[in-house]
């Protein structure tokens, strides 16, 4: 068991609009609903959750850097920054904890530019296309990595 069973879940731009934003693509579940589900699932694994969302790249980078000292594992849905941000990649490269990349939609069945992820090259795994359930799958996967 790790000394600090703190799981960080970081969310990027526009995810605060879940439930209203393109419900045919992202569903009707809000980010607060996903957070509540994540807290319940983490409790089953004796993990605590730090759950954050930002629309600002620099803030996301700062949180990733902070997670290096505070987290046992990181789940990240960087939204559009997944496909554009070398800064997010560089921050993630500093981490020695497990990283799971999660996306609500299947990024490989969408526009071509979404098929490339800067995050995937440093992530332990990628879960996409399962809506809010992807976060739950990520918690289960990362729990196995940090507790074994």
Protein Blocks (a to p, Z undefined) as FASTA:
>chain_A
ZZblcdcddddehklmgojlokllnojadfklmmmmmmmmmmmnopacdddddfbfklmm
mmmmmmmmmpgbdcddekjmlmmmmklmmmmmmpcbdcddddfbafklmcfklmpcfklm
mpfbdcehjajmlmmmmmmmmmmmmmZZ
